[in-house]
Amino acid sequence: MGMAASPDPDSSQSAVLEAEVHTEAENHGANAKSHPELTPIQAKRLEEREKLRTSKFDAVSSFFMATILFLGTFVFMLFVVWLTMRMPVRVKPIEPIIENAAGRADNAEGFERDFEPPGAEEVEELMEPTLQDTIEAVTDAVSSVAASLDTMNTNATASTSGSGKGDSRPPGPEGEGEDIVPRFERWQLNFSAKGIKPYSQQLDFYGIELGTVGGGVQGVDYATNLSTRPKSRHSDDSASEKRLYFMWATQSPLKDFDIQLLNQAGVNTGGGRNILKFIPPDLENQLAHIELEYAASKGHKSVTEIAKTVFFSKPEGSGYVFEVTEQRYRNKR
């Protein structure tokens, strides 16, 4: 049997190349024939321009590349917006408002603050006794005591009553500050929550710590990280605590939440212990500015005119904010 000769691969590729070159030459010749007035240089430039012409494949590829680039940029911008919304809100530092409230301490309540002069007998007691008076006092100690007891049991009017008119300063630590109602007396914080989780999230957002005092326990027990894993700490030096704190004035379901959160942190709330909310200084300063701005909008530009301010915590964005819901003012003296 005879075998068929197989074609030479090299000869086949050469035939294809010759066909392509022939076709390209025909195209160039057609272009040259369509422009018979072109010079050889112009014809050569036209051939180079035809080689650089954008094909349909290049146009489609460019379109898809531009679309992918646009979608990538758009998705990246959405990611940046989402990331910034989840970041904690940075509170711009504001100038602190310092209040120096006046207080009368243990002084008697009154309507003036004049010096009360001592009586006649009080003046004698303030004078340094002589040596003879001292000897007589030691010798007649028993009779002197009996005489004084008899004098106290009589109905005679004392001649040592002073003429003072008391202390006009409000109750509180003794001080010579402004005539204002202290913040711990005029402020009231209200919260609203449908469950213990959103309530604890509000406390953590503001940086408020829960605490308990009293009940025969020395010092203060604190609870932090209320919305995640409540942690407790104890401080024996309660006098070093200078933060503003609030106590429950009325019964509320939120008070039960405080007890639950303290118990989760391992803090004992039984035995008549008082539950406190400790306010950080930054939050106290924010509340002071919010209060003063609200009072100024009502025509009261000084904190000395404010008698009561009620704040309410409400959601805002990814956090919370306090707003004034009620404010009462003092009568002009």
Phi and psi in degrees as GROMACS dihedral restraints (atoms count N, CA, C in turn):
[ dihedral_restraints ]
;  ai    aj    ak    al  type     phi  dphi    fc
    3     4     5     6     1   -85.3    20    10
    4     5     6     7     1   148.2    20    10
    6     7     8     9     1  -104.7    20    10
    7     8     9    10     1   138.4    20    10
    9    10    11    12     1   -77.2    20    10
   10    11    12    13     1   137.7    20    10
   12    13    14    15     1   -75.5    20    10
   13    14    15    16     1   131.9    20    10
   15    16    17    18     1   -82.9    20    10
   16    17    18    19     1   144.1    20    10
   18    19    20    21     1   -67.0    20    10
   19    20    21    22     1   148.3    20    10
   21    22    23    24     1   -76.7    20    10
   22    23    24    25     1   123.8    20    10
   24    25    26    27     1   -60.1    20    10
   25    26    27    28     1   -40.9    20    10
   27    28    29    30     1   -63.9    20    10
   28    29    30    31     1   -38.1    20    10
   30    31    32    33     1   -69.3    20    10
   31    32    33    34     1   -33.4    20    10
   33    34    35    36     1   -66.1    20    10
   34    35    36    37     1   -46.6    20    10
   36    37    38    39     1   -62.5    20    10
   37    38    39    40     1   -37.7    20    10
   39    40    41    42     1   -64.7    20    10
   40    41    42    43     1   -37.9    20    10
   42    43    44    45     1   -65.0    20    10
   43    44    45    46     1   -38.0    20    10
   45    46    47    48     1   -67.0    20    10
   46    47    48    49     1   -45.0    20    10
   48    49    50    51     1   -61.6    20    10
   49    50    51    52     1   -41.1    20    10
   51    52    53    54     1   -63.9    20    10
   52    53    54    55     1   -36.3    20    10
   54    55    56    57     1   -66.9    20    10
   55    56    57    58     1   -40.6    20    10
   57    58    59    60     1   -66.3    20    10
   58    59    60    61     1   -44.4    20    10
   60    61    62    63     1   -62.0    20    10
   61    62    63    64     1   -39.7    20    10
   63    64    65    66     1   -64.3    20    10
   64    65    66    67     1   -41.3    20    10
   66    67    68    69     1   -65.2    20    10
   67    68    69    70     1   -43.9    20    10
   69    70    71    72     1   -63.6    20    10
   70    71    72    73     1   -38.5    20    10
   72    73    74    75     1   -65.1    20    10
   73    74    75    76     1   -37.8    20    10
   75    76    77    78     1   -65.0    20    10
   76    77    78    79     1   -39.7    20    10
   78    79    80    81     1   -64.4    20    10
   79    80    81    82     1   -43.8    20    10
   81    82    83    84     1   -64.4    20    10
   82    83    84    85     1   -37.5    20    10
   84    85    86    87     1   -66.4    20    10
   85    86    87    88     1   -36.1    20    10
   87    88    89    90     1   -64.5    20    10
   88    89    90    91     1   -42.9    20    10
   90    91    92    93     1   -63.6    20    10
   91    92    93    94     1   -39.1    20    10
   93    94    95    96     1   -67.6    20    10
   94    95    96    97     1   -36.3    20    10
   96    97    98    99     1   -70.0    20    10
   97    98    99   100     1   -32.4    20    10
   99   100   101   102     1   -71.9    20    10
  100   101   102   103     1   -21.1    20    10
  102   103   104   105     1  -122.9    20    10
  103   104   105   106     1    71.6    20    10
  105   106   107   108     1   -67.1    20    10
  106   107   108   109     1   -17.3    20    10
  108   109   110   111     1   -84.7    20    10
  109   110   111   112     1    -4.7    20    10
  111   112   113   114     1   -74.2    20    10
  112   113   114   115     1   144.0    20    10
  114   115   116   117     1   -80.1    20    10
  115   116   117   118     1   165.0    20    10
  117   118   119   120     1   -56.9    20    10
  118   119   120   121     1   -37.1    20    10
  120   121   122   123     1   -66.8    20    10
  121   122   123   124     1   -43.9    20    10
  123   124   125   126     1   -65.5    20    10
  124   125   126   127     1   -37.0    20    10
  126   127   128   129     1   -64.9    20    10
  127   128   129   130     1   -39.4    20    10
  129   130   131   132     1   -64.8    20    10
  130   131   132   133     1   -41.9    20    10
  132   133   134   135     1   -63.1    20    10
  133   134   135   136     1   -39.1    20    10
  135   136   137   138     1   -63.6    20    10
  136   137   138   139     1   -38.7    20    10
  138   139   140   141     1   -63.7    20    10
  139   140   141   142     1   -41.4    20    10
  141   142   143   144     1   -66.3    20    10
  142   143   144   145     1   -36.8    20    10
  144   145   146   147     1   -65.5    20    10
  145   146   147   148     1   -37.9    20    10
  147   148   149   150     1   -65.2    20    10
  148   149   150   151     1   -34.8    20    10
  150   151   152   153     1   -67.3    20    10
  151   152   153   154     1   -33.1    20    10
  153   154   155   156     1   -86.6    20    10
  154   155   156   157     1    -0.4    20    10
  156   157   158   159     1   -65.4    20    10
  157   158   159   160     1   137.8    20    10
  159   160   161   162     1   -70.8    20    10
  160   161   162   163     1   130.5    20    10
  162   163   164   165     1   -87.8    20    10
  163   164   165   166     1   169.7    20    10
  165   166   167   168     1   -65.0    20    10
  166   167   168   169     1   -34.0    20    10
  168   169   170   171     1   -63.9    20    10
  169   170   171   172     1   -43.2    20    10
  171   172   173   174     1   -64.5    20    10
  172   173   174   175     1   -38.6    20    10
  174   175   176   177     1   -64.9    20    10
  175   176   177   178     1   -44.2    20    10
  177   178   179   180     1   -66.3    20    10
  178   179   180   181     1   -41.4    20    10
  180   181   182   183     1   -62.2    20    10
  181   182   183   184     1   -42.3    20    10
  183   184   185   186     1   -63.8    20    10
  184   185   186   187     1   -39.1    20    10
  186   187   188   189     1   -62.8    20    10
  187   188   189   190     1   -44.9    20    10
  189   190   191   192     1   -67.1    20    10
  190   191   192   193     1   -37.7    20    10
  192   193   194   195     1   -64.2    20    10
  193   194   195   196     1   -42.4    20    10
  195   196   197   198     1   -65.2    20    10
  196   197   198   199     1   -39.0    20    10
  198   199   200   201     1   -64.3    20    10
  199   200   201   202     1   -44.3    20    10
  201   202   203   204     1   -63.5    20    10
  202   203   204   205     1   -40.4    20    10
  204   205   206   207     1   -64.3    20    10
  205   206   207   208     1   -41.4    20    10
  207   208   209   210     1   -64.9    20    10
  208   209   210   211     1   -46.2    20    10
  210   211   212   213     1   -64.1    20    10
  211   212   213   214     1   -39.0    20    10
  213   214   215   216     1   -63.3    20    10
  214   215   216   217     1   -43.3    20    10
  216   217   218   219     1   -64.2    20    10
  217   218   219   220     1   -41.2    20    10
  219   220   221   222     1   -64.7    20    10
  220   221   222   223     1   -43.7    20    10
  222   223   224   225     1   -65.7    20    10
  223   224   225   226     1   -37.8    20    10
  225   226   227   228     1   -64.2    20    10
  226   227   228   229     1   -40.7    20    10
  228   229   230   231     1   -64.5    20    10
  229   230   231   232     1   -40.9    20    10
  231   232   233   234     1   -62.2    20    10
  232   233   234   235     1   -38.9    20    10
  234   235   236   237     1   -64.1    20    10
  235   236   237   238     1   -40.7    20    10
  237   238   239   240     1   -64.0    20    10
  238   239   240   241     1   -42.5    20    10
  240   241   242   243     1   -62.8    20    10
  241   242   243   244     1   -44.1    20    10
  243   244   245   246     1   -63.0    20    10
  244   245   246   247     1   -38.7    20    10
  246   247   248   249     1   -68.7    20    10
  247   248   249   250     1   -41.3    20    10
  249   250   251   252     1   -68.2    20    10
  250   251   252   253     1   -31.0    20    10
  252   253   254   255     1   -70.9    20    10
  253   254   255   256     1   -27.1    20    10
  255   256   257   258     1   -85.6    20    10
  256   257   258   259     1   -12.7    20    10
  258   259   260   261     1   -72.7    20    10
  259   260   261   262     1   146.7    20    10
  261   262   263   264     1   -64.7    20    10
  262   263   264   265     1   145.3    20    10
  264   265   266   267     1   -72.8    20    10
  265   266   267   268     1   124.5    20    10
  267   268   269   270     1   -88.1    20    10
  268   269   270   271     1   116.6    20    10
  270   271   272   273     1   -78.8    20    10
  271   272   273   274     1   127.7    20    10
  273   274   275   276     1   -68.3    20    10
  274   275   276   277     1   128.5    20    10
  276   277   278   279     1   -61.9    20    10
  277   278   279   280     1   133.7    20    10
  279   280   281   282     1  -120.4    20    10
  280   281   282   283     1   158.2    20    10
  282   283   284   285     1   -67.3    20    10
  283   284   285   286     1   128.5    20    10
  285   286   287   288     1   -68.8    20    10
  286   287   288   289     1   144.5    20    10
  288   289   290   291     1  -102.6    20    10
  289   290   291   292     1   112.7    20    10
  291   292   293   294     1  -101.1    20    10
  292   293   294   295     1   127.6    20    10
  294   295   296   297     1  -114.6    20    10
  295   296   297   298     1   133.4    20    10
  297   298   299   300     1  -116.2    20    10
  298   299   300   301     1    92.2    20    10
  300   301   302   303     1   -79.8    20    10
  301   302   303   304     1   139.4    20    10
  303   304   305   306     1   -79.0    20    10
  304   305   306   307     1   148.2    20    10
  306   307   308   309     1  -147.5    20    10
  307   308   309   310     1   150.9    20    10
  309   310   311   312     1   -99.6    20    10
  310   311   312   313     1    -7.2    20    10
  312   313   314   315     1    56.4    20    10
  313   314   315   316     1  -122.3    20    10
  315   316   317   318     1   -91.2    20    10
  316   317   318   319     1     2.8    20    10
  318   319   320   321     1   -70.6    20    10
  319   320   321   322     1   153.5    20    10
  321   322   323   324     1   -71.0    20    10
  322   323   324   325     1   142.2    20    10
  324   325   326   327     1   -69.5    20    10
  325   326   327   328     1   138.2    20    10
  327   328   329   330     1  -160.7    20    10
  328   329   330   331     1  -164.3    20    10
  330   331   332   333     1  -119.4    20    10
  331   332   333   334     1     1.3    20    10
  333   334   335   336     1  -142.1    20    10
  334   335   336   337     1   174.7    20    10
  336   337   338   339     1  -136.3    20    10
  337   338   339   340     1    63.8    20    10
  339   340   341   342     1  -101.4    20    10
  340   341   342   343     1   163.0    20    10
  342   343   344   345     1   -78.8    20    10
  343   344   345   346     1   129.6    20    10
  345   346   347   348     1   -91.1    20    10
  346   347   348   349     1   113.7    20    10
  348   349   350   351     1   -71.5    20    10
  349   350   351   352     1   144.8    20    10
  351   352   353   354     1   -73.7    20    10
  352   353   354   355     1   158.6    20    10
  354   355   356   357     1   -77.3    20    10
  355   356   357   358     1  -178.9    20    10
  357   358   359   360     1   -65.2    20    10
  358   359   360   361     1   -46.3    20    10
  360   361   362   363     1   -65.2    20    10
  361   362   363   364     1   -34.2    20    10
  363   364   365   366     1   -66.7    20    10
  364   365   366   367     1   -34.5    20    10
  366   367   368   369     1   -64.5    20    10
  367   368   369   370     1   -41.3    20    10
  369   370   371   372     1   -63.8    20    10
  370   371   372   373     1   -37.9    20    10
  372   373   374   375     1   -68.1    20    10
  373   374   375   376     1   -28.4    20    10
  375   376   377   378     1   -78.5    20    10
  376   377   378   379     1   -18.7    20    10
  378   379   380   381     1   -77.6    20    10
  379   380   381   382     1   146.5    20    10
  381   382   383   384     1   -74.2    20    10
  382   383   384   385     1   126.0    20    10
  384   385   386   387     1   -70.5    20    10
  385   386   387   388     1   153.0    20    10
  387   388   389   390     1   -81.9    20    10
  388   389   390   391     1   173.2    20    10
  390   391   392   393     1   -65.4    20    10
  391   392   393   394     1   -39.5    20    10
  393   394   395   396     1   -65.0    20    10
  394   395   396   397     1   -41.3    20    10
  396   397   398   399     1   -64.2    20    10
  397   398   399   400     1   -34.9    20    10
  399   400   401   402     1   -67.7    20    10
  400   401   402   403     1   -42.7    20    10
  402   403   404   405     1   -63.8    20    10
  403   404   405   406     1   -42.3    20    10
  405   406   407   408     1   -65.2    20    10
  406   407   408   409     1   -36.4    20    10
  408   409   410   411     1   -66.5    20    10
  409   410   411   412     1   -37.9    20    10
  411   412   413   414     1   -70.9    20    10
  412   413   414   415     1   -39.5    20    10
  414   415   416   417     1   -68.3    20    10
  415   416   417   418     1   -42.5    20    10
  417   418   419   420     1  -104.9    20    10
  418   419   420   421     1    39.9    20    10
  420   421   422   423     1   -64.5    20    10
  421   422   423   424     1   -44.7    20    10
  423   424   425   426     1   -66.0    20    10
  424   425   426   427     1   -46.3    20    10
  426   427   428   429     1   -66.2    20    10
  427   428   429   430     1   -34.0    20    10
  429   430   431   432     1   -66.2    20    10
  430   431   432   433     1   -41.6    20    10
  432   433   434   435     1   -65.0    20    10
  433   434   435   436     1   -44.1    20    10
  435   436   437   438     1   -61.9    20    10
  436   437   438   439     1   -40.6    20    10
  438   439   440   441     1   -65.3    20    10
  439   440   441   442     1   -39.7    20    10
  441   442   443   444     1   -67.5    20    10
  442   443   444   445     1   -37.5    20    10
  444   445   446   447     1   -65.8    20    10
  445   446   447   448     1   -40.4    20    10
  447   448   449   450     1   -64.5    20    10
  448   449   450   451     1   -37.7    20    10
  450   451   452   453     1   -65.8    20    10
  451   452   453   454     1   -38.6    20    10
  453   454   455   456     1   -68.6    20    10
  454   455   456   457     1   -27.8    20    10
  456   457   458   459     1   -85.6    20    10
  457   458   459   460     1    -2.9    20    10
  459   460   461   462     1   -83.7    20    10
  460   461   462   463     1   167.1    20    10
  462   463   464   465     1   -96.4    20    10
  463   464   465   466     1    13.9    20    10
  465   466   467   468     1   -69.5    20    10
  466   467   468   469     1   148.6    20    10
  468   469   470   471     1   -78.3    20    10
  469   470   471   472     1   127.4    20    10
  471   472   473   474     1   -68.7    20    10
  472   473   474   475     1   140.4    20    10
  474   475   476   477     1   -94.4    20    10
  475   476   477   478     1     3.6    20    10
  477   478   479   480     1  -100.1    20    10
  478   479   480   481     1     6.9    20    10
  480   481   482   483     1   -66.1    20    10
  481   482   483   484     1   132.4    20    10
  483   484   485   486     1   -84.3    20    10
  484   485   486   487     1   177.3    20    10
  486   487   488   489     1  -114.2    20    10
  487   488   489   490     1    20.8    20    10
  489   490   491   492     1   -70.7    20    10
  490   491   492   493     1   159.1    20    10
  492   493   494   495     1  -115.7    20    10
  493   494   495   496     1    21.8    20    10
  495   496   497   498     1    81.6    20    10
  496   497   498   499     1  -166.2    20    10
  498   499   500   501     1  -120.4    20    10
  499   500   501   502     1   123.1    20    10
  501   502   503   504     1   -82.4    20    10
  502   503   504   505     1    -4.8    20    10
  504   505   506   507     1   -71.9    20    10
  505   506   507   508     1   151.3    20    10
  507   508   509   510     1   -71.4    20    10
  508   509   510   511     1   165.7    20    10
  510   511   512   513     1   -66.1    20    10
  511   512   513   514     1   149.7    20    10
  513   514   515   516     1   141.9    20    10
  514   515   516   517     1   179.6    20    10
  516   517   518   519     1   -57.8    20    10
  517   518   519   520     1   140.4    20    10
  519   520   521   522     1   -64.2    20    10
  520   521   522   523     1   129.3    20    10
  522   523   524   525     1  -166.8    20    10
  523   524   525   526     1   160.9    20    10
  525   526   527   528     1  -108.4    20    10
  526   527   528   529     1    39.8    20    10
  528   529   530   531     1   -85.5    20    10
  529   530   531   532     1  -155.2    20    10
  531   532   533   534     1   -77.9    20    10
  532   533   534   535     1   158.6    20    10
  534   535   536   537     1   -84.3    20    10
  535   536   537   538     1    80.1    20    10
  537   538   539   540     1  -131.5    20    10
  538   539   540   541     1   160.0    20    10
  540   541   542   543     1   -82.7    20    10
  541   542   543   544     1   123.7    20    10
  543   544   545   546     1   -59.3    20    10
  544   545   546   547     1   156.2    20    10
  546   547   548   549     1   -61.9    20    10
  547   548   549   550     1   -37.8    20    10
  549   550   551   552     1   -68.4    20    10
  550   551   552   553     1   -12.9    20    10
  552   553   554   555     1  -102.0    20    10
  553   554   555   556     1   -30.6    20    10
  555   556   557   558     1   -98.9    20    10
  556   557   558   559     1   -13.0    20    10
  558   559   560   561     1   -95.8    20    10
  559   560   561   562     1   144.2    20    10
  561   562   563   564     1  -139.7    20    10
  562   563   564   565     1   127.6    20    10
  564   565   566   567     1  -106.4    20    10
  565   566   567   568     1   126.5    20    10
  567   568   569   570     1  -116.3    20    10
  568   569   570   571     1   138.4    20    10
  570   571   572   573     1  -123.3    20    10
  571   572   573   574     1   157.1    20    10
  573   574   575   576     1  -139.7    20    10
  574   575   576   577     1   127.6    20    10
  576   577   578   579     1  -155.9    20    10
  577   578   579   580     1   145.5    20    10
  579   580   581   582     1   -89.8    20    10
  580   581   582   583     1    -5.9    20    10
  582   583   584   585     1  -163.3    20    10
  583   584   585   586     1   172.3    20    10
  585   586   587   588     1   -70.1    20    10
  586   587   588   589     1   -29.0    20    10
  588   589   590   591     1   -67.0    20    10
  589   590   591   592     1   -54.7    20    10
  591   592   593   594     1   -63.4    20    10
  592   593   594   595     1   -29.2    20    10
  594   595   596   597     1   -67.8    20    10
  595   596   597   598     1   -45.2    20    10
  597   598   599   600     1   -67.0    20    10
  598   599   600   601     1   -31.0    20    10
  600   601   602   603     1   -65.3    20    10
  601   602   603   604     1   -36.4    20    10
  603   604   605   606     1   -64.0    20    10
  604   605   606   607     1   -45.2    20    10
  606   607   608   609     1   -62.4    20    10
  607   608   609   610     1   -42.3    20    10
  609   610   611   612     1   -67.7    20    10
  610   611   612   613     1   -35.9    20    10
  612   613   614   615     1   -63.1    20    10
  613   614   615   616     1   -40.8    20    10
  615   616   617   618     1   -81.3    20    10
  616   617   618   619     1   -11.5    20    10
  618   619   620   621     1    77.8    20    10
  619   620   621   622     1    25.6    20    10
  621   622   623   624     1   -83.4    20    10
  622   623   624   625     1   133.2    20    10
  624   625   626   627     1  -105.6    20    10
  625   626   627   628     1   142.3    20    10
  627   628   629   630     1   -92.0    20    10
  628   629   630   631     1   150.7    20    10
  630   631   632   633     1  -153.7    20    10
  631   632   633   634     1   162.3    20    10
  633   634   635   636     1  -134.2    20    10
  634   635   636   637     1   142.3    20    10
  636   637   638   639     1  -137.0    20    10
  637   638   639   640     1   162.5    20    10
  639   640   641   642     1    85.0    20    10
  640   641   642   643     1  -161.9    20    10
  642   643   644   645     1    68.6    20    10
  643   644   645   646     1    26.4    20    10
  645   646   647   648     1    78.1    20    10
  646   647   648   649     1     7.7    20    10
  648   649   650   651     1  -103.0    20    10
  649   650   651   652     1   129.0    20    10
  651   652   653   654     1   -76.6    20    10
  652   653   654   655     1   132.0    20    10
  654   655   656   657     1    90.3    20    10
  655   656   657   658     1  -162.2    20    10
  657   658   659   660     1  -127.4    20    10
  658   659   660   661     1   137.7    20    10
  660   661   662   663     1  -105.3    20    10
  661   662   663   664     1   129.7    20    10
  663   664   665   666     1  -111.9    20    10
  664   665   666   667     1   157.8    20    10
  666   667   668   669     1  -136.9    20    10
  667   668   669   670     1   128.8    20    10
  669   670   671   672     1  -128.8    20    10
  670   671   672   673     1   177.2    20    10
  672   673   674   675     1    51.7    20    10
  673   674   675   676     1    52.1    20    10
  675   676   677   678     1   -71.4    20    10
  676   677   678   679     1   -31.4    20    10
  678   679   680   681     1   -87.0    20    10
  679   680   681   682     1   -12.0    20    10
  681   682   683   684     1  -113.8    20    10
  682   683   684   685     1   -87.0    20    10
  684   685   686   687     1  -126.3    20    10
  685   686   687   688     1    98.0    20    10
  687   688   689   690     1   -57.2    20    10
  688   689   690   691     1   133.5    20    10
  690   691   692   693     1  -123.2    20    10
  691   692   693   694     1   148.8    20    10
  693   694   695   696     1  -116.8    20    10
  694   695   696   697     1   155.4    20    10
  696   697   698   699     1  -150.8    20    10
  697   698   699   700     1   155.5    20    10
  699   700   701   702     1  -124.4    20    10
  700   701   702   703     1   143.3    20    10
  702   703   704   705     1  -133.2    20    10
  703   704   705   706     1   123.1    20    10
  705   706   707   708     1   -79.0    20    10
  706   707   708   709     1   -24.5    20    10
  708   709   710   711     1   -92.3    20    10
  709   710   711   712     1    82.6    20    10
  711   712   713   714     1   -71.4    20    10
  712   713   714   715     1   -21.2    20    10
  714   715   716   717     1   -69.6    20    10
  715   716   717   718     1   -21.5    20    10
  717   718   719   720     1   -80.5    20    10
  718   719   720   721     1    -8.8    20    10
  720   721   722   723     1   -77.9    20    10
  721   722   723   724     1   112.2    20    10
  723   724   725   726     1  -109.7    20    10
  724   725   726   727     1     0.7    20    10
  726   727   728   729     1   -74.8    20    10
  727   728   729   730     1   153.1    20    10
  729   730   731   732     1   -71.3    20    10
  730   731   732   733     1   136.3    20    10
  732   733   734   735     1  -134.3    20    10
  733   734   735   736     1   157.9    20    10
  735   736   737   738     1  -126.2    20    10
  736   737   738   739     1   150.1    20    10
  738   739   740   741     1  -122.7    20    10
  739   740   741   742     1   158.2    20    10
  741   742   743   744     1   -74.5    20    10
  742   743   744   745     1   123.0    20    10
  744   745   746   747     1   -91.8    20    10
  745   746   747   748     1   -26.4    20    10
  747   748   749   750     1  -134.3    20    10
  748   749   750   751     1   163.2    20    10
  750   751   752   753     1   -71.7    20    10
  751   752   753   754     1   140.0    20    10
  753   754   755   756     1  -153.7    20    10
  754   755   756   757     1   148.5    20    10
  756   757   758   759     1   -59.4    20    10
  757   758   759   760     1   -27.7    20    10
  759   760   761   762     1   -67.8    20    10
  760   761   762   763     1   -26.2    20    10
  762   763   764   765     1   -65.2    20    10
  763   764   765   766     1   -36.9    20    10
  765   766   767   768     1   -64.2    20    10
  766   767   768   769     1   -35.1    20    10
  768   769   770   771     1   -63.5    20    10
  769   770   771   772     1   -40.8    20    10
  771   772   773   774     1   -60.0    20    10
  772   773   774   775     1   -42.8    20    10
  774   775   776   777     1   -63.9    20    10
  775   776   777   778     1   -42.1    20    10
  777   778   779   780     1   -63.3    20    10
  778   779   780   781     1   -43.4    20    10
  780   781   782   783     1   -65.5    20    10
  781   782   783   784     1   -40.5    20    10
  783   784   785   786     1   -65.2    20    10
  784   785   786   787     1   -40.0    20    10
  786   787   788   789     1   -66.3    20    10
  787   788   789   790     1   -36.7    20    10
  789   790   791   792     1   -63.2    20    10
  790   791   792   793     1   -30.4    20    10
  792   793   794   795     1   -83.0    20    10
  793   794   795   796     1    -3.9    20    10
  795   796   797   798     1    87.0    20    10
  796   797   798   799     1    19.9    20    10
  798   799   800   801     1   -96.9    20    10
  799   800   801   802     1   131.5    20    10
  801   802   803   804     1   -78.0    20    10
  802   803   804   805     1   125.8    20    10
  804   805   806   807     1  -111.8    20    10
  805   806   807   808     1     2.6    20    10
  807   808   809   810     1   -86.4    20    10
  808   809   810   811     1  -179.2    20    10
  810   811   812   813     1    75.1    20    10
  811   812   813   814     1    26.0    20    10
  813   814   815   816     1    74.9    20    10
  814   815   816   817     1    25.4    20    10
  816   817   818   819     1   -76.3    20    10
  817   818   819   820     1   143.9    20    10
  819   820   821   822     1   -90.6    20    10
  820   821   822   823     1   136.9    20    10
  822   823   824   825     1   -96.1    20    10
  823   824   825   826     1   129.0    20    10
  825   826   827   828     1  -122.9    20    10
  826   827   828   829     1   154.2    20    10
  828   829   830   831     1  -117.5    20    10
  829   830   831   832     1   117.4    20    10
  831   832   833   834     1   -94.7    20    10
  832   833   834   835     1   124.9    20    10
  834   835   836   837     1   -97.0    20    10
  835   836   837   838     1   127.8    20    10
  837   838   839   840     1   -67.5    20    10
  838   839   840   841     1   153.9    20    10
  840   841   842   843     1   -58.6    20    10
  841   842   843   844     1   -36.9    20    10
  843   844   845   846     1   -63.3    20    10
  844   845   846   847     1   -43.4    20    10
  846   847   848   849     1   -66.2    20    10
  847   848   849   850     1   -39.3    20    10
  849   850   851   852     1   -60.0    20    10
  850   851   852   853     1   -40.3    20    10
  852   853   854   855     1   -68.6    20    10
  853   854   855   856     1   -38.4    20    10
  855   856   857   858     1   -62.2    20    10
  856   857   858   859     1   -43.5    20    10
  858   859   860   861     1   -62.5    20    10
  859   860   861   862     1   -38.0    20    10
  861   862   863   864     1   -63.2    20    10
  862   863   864   865     1   -40.8    20    10
  864   865   866   867     1   -68.9    20    10
  865   866   867   868     1   -42.5    20    10
  867   868   869   870     1   -60.8    20    10
  868   869   870   871     1   -42.1    20    10
  870   871   872   873     1   -63.0    20    10
  871   872   873   874     1   -46.2    20    10
  873   874   875   876     1   -68.2    20    10
  874   875   876   877     1   -37.9    20    10
  876   877   878   879     1   -64.9    20    10
  877   878   879   880     1   -41.0    20    10
  879   880   881   882     1   -65.9    20    10
  880   881   882   883     1   -41.5    20    10
  882   883   884   885     1   -64.3    20    10
  883   884   885   886     1   -39.5    20    10
  885   886   887   888     1   -64.8    20    10
  886   887   888   889     1   -34.6    20    10
  888   889   890   891     1   -67.5    20    10
  889   890   891   892     1   -20.2    20    10
  891   892   893   894     1   -98.6    20    10
  892   893   894   895     1     6.8    20    10
  894   895   896   897     1    91.3    20    10
  895   896   897   898     1    12.2    20    10
  897   898   899   900     1  -116.5    20    10
  898   899   900   901     1   106.9    20    10
  900   901   902   903     1   -94.3    20    10
  901   902   903   904     1    -6.6    20    10
  903   904   905   906     1  -122.0    20    10
  904   905   906   907     1   144.4    20    10
  906   907   908   909     1   -69.5    20    10
  907   908   909   910     1   -16.9    20    10
  909   910   911   912     1   -67.8    20    10
  910   911   912   913     1   -15.4    20    10
  912   913   914   915     1   -91.3    20    10
  913   914   915   916     1    -7.1    20    10
  915   916   917   918     1   -93.6    20    10
  916   917   918   919     1   130.7    20    10
  918   919   920   921     1  -104.0    20    10
  919   920   921   922     1   -33.9    20    10
  921   922   923   924     1  -153.6    20    10
  922   923   924   925     1   137.6    20    10
  924   925   926   927     1  -135.0    20    10
  925   926   927   928     1   126.8    20    10
  927   928   929   930     1  -110.2    20    10
  928   929   930   931     1   122.1    20    10
  930   931   932   933     1  -104.2    20    10
  931   932   933   934     1   149.8    20    10
  933   934   935   936     1  -132.6    20    10
  934   935   936   937     1   133.0    20    10
  936   937   938   939     1   -89.3    20    10
  937   938   939   940     1   127.6    20    10
  939   940   941   942     1  -134.1    20    10
  940   941   942   943     1   153.4    20    10
  942   943   944   945     1   -69.1    20    10
  943   944   945   946     1   145.3    20    10
  945   946   947   948     1  -151.9    20    10
  946   947   948   949     1   114.6    20    10
  948   949   950   951     1    64.5    20    10
  949   950   951   952     1  -127.6    20    10
  951   952   953   954     1   -95.9    20    10
  952   953   954   955     1     9.0    20    10
  954   955   956   957     1  -138.3    20    10
  955   956   957   958     1  -145.8    20    10
  957   958   959   960     1  -139.9    20    10
  958   959   960   961     1   162.8    20    10
  960   961   962   963     1  -151.6    20    10
  961   962   963   964     1   147.6    20    10
  963   964   965   966     1   -92.1    20    10
  964   965   966   967     1   142.0    20    10
  966   967   968   969     1  -134.6    20    10
  967   968   969   970     1   155.2    20    10
  969   970   971   972     1   -85.5    20    10
  970   971   972   973     1   124.2    20    10
  972   973   974   975     1  -105.8    20    10
  973   974   975   976     1   -19.0    20    10
  975   976   977   978     1  -156.5    20    10
  976   977   978   979     1   142.8    20    10
  978   979   980   981     1  -150.8    20    10
  979   980   981   982     1   128.5    20    10
  981   982   983   984     1  -115.1    20    10
  982   983   984   985     1   154.2    20    10
  984   985   986   987     1  -122.8    20    10
  985   986   987   988     1   156.5    20    10
  987   988   989   990     1   -82.7    20    10
  988   989   990   991     1   152.7    20    10
  990   991   992   993     1   -75.3    20    10
  991   992   993   994     1   139.5    20    10
  993   994   995   996     1   -69.3    20    10
  994   995   996   997     1   133.8    20    10
